[in-house]
Amino acid sequence: MMAEAGAGGPRLAELLALGRRLWDELEASAEPSSGAPAVQDKVRQGLDALQRATAMVAQLELFSENEDVEEIASADLKFMLLPALLGGLTLKQVDLSRRREHLESAREHFLHFLKLCRNYGLGSFQLPPGTAGGEKTESPSAPQEPGQPNLVAMAMSRTAKIERYKQKKELENKLASMSSSVESGTADEDQIREFYILQIQKWISTSLEEIESIDQELVILRSRDAARQAPAGPRGPSRPARTPMKPFILTRDAAQARVFGAGYPGLPTMTVDDWYEQRRKQGIVSQQGFGKPGSSPCPSPPAGASDEELQKQQKEREEEEDDEEALRKARDWDDWKDTHPRGYGNRHNMG
């Protein structure tokens, strides 16, 4: 039968359409944060519409455990998605103080949807572990040691996830190709029925993934709450307060420190002239170029003198000081220039 509401309010189909539209807008939203006021306002509107639609479905008794999926009208199949949409919108609430409550509520919605689909034979899947009526995947004859991972169960879970992912992608492609004809009203009843069944199968895969994620987060939240409620353990005895250390001197006594420890900066023990004379006697510093202590420094060259003039002055000083080595080099250089005119070495093969 076609589900309708009374004359005093919106129809059931309109409430479901509003909830679906708000869900699609939230999924395609470009808001940087899910806690934005505009996002949370849509979440509240969607939850209100879907909760009212769920109450109307329960009042009309659209679904029963004693019937098959063939007995449901094609137009009523879409109302099976109400619990799944409620679970998805419940997870989008961001009130941290009620996070555990929201997770448990969303898990109940997803489980209700999965049980409803299982009763009608829609999809082949197993209910999550820990659910009433769910199958146990582990063999009772092979007890599992605590703390040791079950590699077989992990491999089966991984294989199931991969298979669900592939099926979900195939369903999304089929739904994308059929959505235009269904929304425009050109599809026949068989196409509409297939379209809604594909949507239900897609949400079955989504619900299984969300329940697994919810269970993992609930474990963390319960551990955190237990740690907060646990009484603080007895603390050990406090350490006795240490007496502050007195300043000390790294010598035997203060008298020795006054004699041998002048501190920094150190006191001078000789003048610069004494130090230079000591270094000269040791042969470390030569007398040439420094002059005797107390002698006048070498006269500085006049300002503006060219290099050639400086060389002449240096040469004259060397001659005045009777530098035999310099005189010998100068004479040898003059003799060599007499026998080797300018350009002498570049006249080979020049005719």
NULUM-216700 format. One line per field, with one value per residue (C-alpha): x, y, z; residue in three letters; residue number from 1. Coordinates in steps of 0.02 Angstrom, whole numbers. Layout:
<rs>
x <- X;... .
y <- Y;... .
z <- Z;... .
r <- ALA;... .
k <- NUM;... .
</rs>
This chain:
<rs>
x <- 0;54;109;28;3;-151;-217;-146;40;166;156;275;357;389;474;585;626;673;787;869;896;977;1087;1146;1182;1285;1384;1422;1449;1608;1605;1778;1709;1564;1531;1483;1312;1242;1294;1224;1061;1038;1079;943;816;856;845;678;604;669;611;436;439;496;352;229;302;282;103;60;149;225;349;322;431;301;311;435;512;400;249;312;253;390;349;366;539;624;554;667;811;744;847;1007;983;946;1109;1209;1139;1161;1347;1361;1319;1472;1423;1576;1491;1361;1476;1456;1267;1266;1375;1265;1108;1181;1233;1055;987;1110;1073;886;912;1022;899;756;853;900;719;673;823;903;1089;1198;1292;1323;1270;1414;1485;1405;1233;1087;1053;1222;1329;1491;1633;1754;1750;1712;1831;1980;1996;2090;2228;2207;2316;2352;2275;2168;2253;2115;1981;2086;2111;1924;1882;2002;1930;1754;1802;1879;1726;1608;1710;1699;1512;1486;1575;1471;1311;1359;1390;1222;1130;1211;1151;972;944;902;760;688;692;615;471;507;558;435;391;525;661;599;599;775;834;772;841;1011;1003;962;1109;1225;1170;1196;1380;1388;1302;1425;1572;1497;1460;1639;1703;1580;1635;1817;1777;1666;1810;1916;1777;1738;1921;1932;1777;1842;2008;1919;1808;1948;2004;2178;2301;2397;2550;2719;2802;2858;3044;3117;3160;3344;3440;3511;3696;3817;3940;4115;4289;4388;4543;4592;4560;4525;4707;4769;4638;4698;4878;4860;4691;4688;4532;4486;4549;4726;4853;4997;5168;5278;5274;5262;5447;5496;5391;5468;5644;5608;5541;5691;5814;5721;5741;5555;5547;5682;5753;5728;5572;5528;5666;5739;5628;5613;5674;5570;5461;5500;5443;5281;5280;5209;5028;4996;5162;5155;5217;5369;5421;5396;5507;5643;5634;5646;5795;5883;5854;5927;6080;6101;6095;6233;6127;6253;6125;6016;6167;6223;6049;6038;6206;6165;6001;6090;6217;6079;5985;6143;6158;5971;5883;5693;5602;5755;5663;5523;5623;5621;5568;5538;5657 .
y <- 0;179;258;426;536;620;780;884;867;825;659;518;525;712;685;550;659;803;691;619;792;858;703;726;910;867;736;861;1008;1111;1175;1163;1096;980;1086;1240;1311;1289;1106;1067;1155;1040;890;939;968;801;706;786;741;562;532;591;479;330;357;360;199;113;176;115;-53;-53;-193;-359;-509;-626;-566;-574;-433;-474;-426;-248;-119;-44;131;75;-4;165;181;38;163;267;181;190;375;408;322;421;589;543;518;694;774;852;873;797;784;667;578;407;427;474;325;202;277;270;89;44;126;34;-133;-105;-76;-231;-342;-276;-314;-486;-529;-489;-581;-426;-460;-598;-535;-576;-466;-387;-489;-458;-434;-540;-664;-638;-787;-825;-836;-920;-1105;-1150;-1297;-1182;-1066;-906;-856;-681;-551;-660;-600;-722;-721;-822;-700;-552;-626;-662;-485;-411;-517;-466;-281;-294;-384;-254;-114;-190;-219;-42;32;-75;-22;162;148;63;190;335;266;236;390;509;401;366;548;608;482;393;228;85;-10;-144;-12;83;-77;-122;55;51;-125;-67;80;-38;-151;-1;54;-123;-109;66;9;-134;-16;114;-14;-76;102;140;-14;40;216;152;48;206;308;174;158;346;351;207;296;453;362;254;314;382;254;283;389;343;434;607;640;743;921;945;1080;1208;1184;1316;1396;1320;1358;1230;1251;1186;1347;1530;1579;1467;1542;1718;1670;1564;1611;1788;1749;1820;1935;1884;2010;2055;1982;2072;2218;2203;2247;2113;1985;2034;2024;1853;1790;1863;1774;1611;1639;1641;1823;1893;2066;2111;2209;2250;2364;2370;2404;2588;2634;2743;2653;2651;2808;2782;2820;2989;2994;2986;2900;2781;2602;2651;2784;2663;2537;2668;2719;2538;2512;2666;2609;2439;2519;2635;2488;2403;2253;2145;2022;2157;2238;2073;2037;2212;2196;2025;2093;2238;2120;2006;2151;2205;2038;2007;2155;2174;2045;1935;1772;1800;1809;1625;1595;1781;1796 .
z <- 0;-26;139;173;325;387;315;457;415;280;194;238;67;90;257;184;34;150;253;97;23;182;191;12;45;199;103;-36;81;61;241;320;484;525;680;579;630;454;451;623;580;431;541;665;527;446;610;651;480;484;663;618;465;570;692;546;474;642;654;480;508;335;371;457;497;422;242;99;1;-148;-43;-15;-140;-248;-187;-4;-21;1;178;232;223;368;507;404;366;550;598;471;528;712;682;611;779;860;1043;1128;1297;1218;1095;1176;1178;994;948;1039;962;787;814;863;705;593;679;660;474;454;547;441;281;344;384;204;132;57;43;114;266;448;590;687;832;1000;922;976;837;754;703;788;665;786;821;1003;996;966;1116;1083;1202;1274;1193;1040;875;778;608;525;584;530;357;340;396;270;129;176;176;3;-63;13;-62;-237;-220;-158;-309;-428;-341;-350;-537;-566;-459;-551;-718;-656;-546;-690;-757;-584;-529;-693;-677;-842;-761;-751;-592;-616;-635;-483;-380;-436;-399;-219;-189;-251;-130;13;-32;-37;136;201;158;233;394;420;400;517;653;647;664;805;903;894;953;1094;1162;1174;1255;1384;1430;1451;1561;1666;1691;1747;1872;1944;2118;2132;2202;2363;2339;2408;2553;2509;2504;2646;2600;2565;2654;2533;2494;2555;2433;2439;2369;2270;2382;2551;2641;2609;2645;2504;2389;2429;2389;2233;2165;2099;1998;1829;1753;1804;1863;1741;1783;1652;1532;1343;1324;1449;1356;1188;1257;1329;1162;1069;1183;1152;964;930;872;756;778;595;555;735;793;965;1111;1140;964;852;727;541;452;359;171;121;70;-118;-161;-310;-312;-414;-290;-146;-232;-258;-77;-22;-136;-68;111;71;-9;140;259;157;122;30;-30;-108;-190;-263;-334;-409;-494;-564;-632;-718;-796;-860;-940;-1031;-1118;-1140;-1221;-1212;-1319;-1331;-1302;-1432;-1593;-1641;-1824;-1852;-2003 .
r <- MET;MET;ALA;GLU;ALA;GLY;ALA;GLY;GLY;PRO;ARG;LEU;ALA;GLU;LEU;LEU;ALA;LEU;GLY;ARG;ARG;LEU;TRP;ASP;GLU;LEU;GLU;ALA;SER;ALA;GLU;PRO;SER;SER;GLY;ALA;PRO;ALA;VAL;GLN;ASP;LYS;VAL;ARG;GLN;GLY;LEU;ASP;ALA;LEU;GLN;ARG;ALA;THR;ALA;MET;VAL;ALA;GLN;LEU;GLU;LEU;PHE;SER;GLU;ASN;GLU;ASP;VAL;GLU;GLU;ILE;ALA;SER;ALA;ASP;LEU;LYS;PHE;MET;LEU;LEU;PRO;ALA;LEU;LEU;GLY;GLY;LEU;THR;LEU;LYS;GLN;VAL;ASP;LEU;SER;ARG;ARG;ARG;GLU;HIS;LEU;GLU;SER;ALA;ARG;GLU;HIS;PHE;LEU;HIS;PHE;LEU;LYS;LEU;CYS;ARG;ASN;TYR;GLY;LEU;GLY;SER;PHE;GLN;LEU;PRO;PRO;GLY;THR;ALA;GLY;GLY;GLU;LYS;THR;GLU;SER;PRO;SER;ALA;PRO;GLN;GLU;PRO;GLY;GLN;PRO;ASN;LEU;VAL;ALA;MET;ALA;MET;SER;ARG;THR;ALA;LYS;ILE;GLU;ARG;TYR;LYS;GLN;LYS;LYS;GLU;LEU;GLU;ASN;LYS;LEU;ALA;SER;MET;SER;SER;SER;VAL;GLU;SER;GLY;THR;ALA;ASP;GLU;ASP;GLN;ILE;ARG;GLU;PHE;TYR;ILE;LEU;GLN;ILE;GLN;LYS;TRP;ILE;SER;THR;SER;LEU;GLU;GLU;ILE;GLU;SER;ILE;ASP;GLN;GLU;LEU;VAL;ILE;LEU;ARG;SER;ARG;ASP;ALA;ALA;ARG;GLN;ALA;PRO;ALA;GLY;PRO;ARG;GLY;PRO;SER;ARG;PRO;ALA;ARG;THR;PRO;MET;LYS;PRO;PHE;ILE;LEU;THR;ARG;ASP;ALA;ALA;GLN;ALA;ARG;VAL;PHE;GLY;ALA;GLY;TYR;PRO;GLY;LEU;PRO;THR;MET;THR;VAL;ASP;ASP;TRP;TYR;GLU;GLN;ARG;ARG;LYS;GLN;GLY;ILE;VAL;SER;GLN;GLN;GLY;PHE;GLY;LYS;PRO;GLY;SER;SER;PRO;CYS;PRO;SER;PRO;PRO;ALA;GLY;ALA;SER;ASP;GLU;GLU;LEU;GLN;LYS;GLN;GLN;LYS;GLU;ARG;GLU;GLU;GLU;GLU;ASP;ASP;GLU;GLU;ALA;LEU;ARG;LYS;ALA;ARG;ASP;TRP;ASP;ASP;TRP;LYS;ASP;THR;HIS;PRO;ARG;GLY;TYR;GLY;ASN;ARG;HIS;ASN;MET;GLY .
k <- 1;2;3;4;5;6;7;8;9;10;11;12;13;14;15;16;17;18;19;20;21;22;23;24;25;26;27;28;29;30;31;32;33;34;35;36;37;38;39;40;41;42;43;44;45;46;47;48;49;50;51;52;53;54;55;56;57;58;59;60;61;62;63;64;65;66;67;68;69;70;71;72;73;74;75;76;77;78;79;80;81;82;83;84;85;86;87;88;89;90;91;92;93;94;95;96;97;98;99;100;101;102;103;104;105;106;107;108;109;110;111;112;113;114;115;116;117;118;119;120;121;122;123;124;125;126;127;128;129;130;131;132;133;134;135;136;137;138;139;140;141;142;143;144;145;146;147;148;149;150;151;152;153;154;155;156;157;158;159;160;161;162;163;164;165;166;167;168;169;170;171;172;173;174;175;176;177;178;179;180;181;182;183;184;185;186;187;188;189;190;191;192;193;194;195;196;197;198;199;200;201;202;203;204;205;206;207;208;209;210;211;212;213;214;215;216;217;218;219;220;221;222;223;224;225;226;227;228;229;230;231;232;233;234;235;236;237;238;239;240;241;242;243;244;245;246;247;248;249;250;251;252;253;254;255;256;257;258;259;260;261;262;263;264;265;266;267;268;269;270;271;272;273;274;275;276;277;278;279;280;281;282;283;284;285;286;287;288;289;290;291;292;293;294;295;296;297;298;299;300;301;302;303;304;305;306;307;308;309;310;311;312;313;314;315;316;317;318;319;320;321;322;323;324;325;326;327;328;329;330;331;332;333;334;335;336;337;338;339;340;341;342;343;344;345;346;347;348;349;350;351 .
</rs>
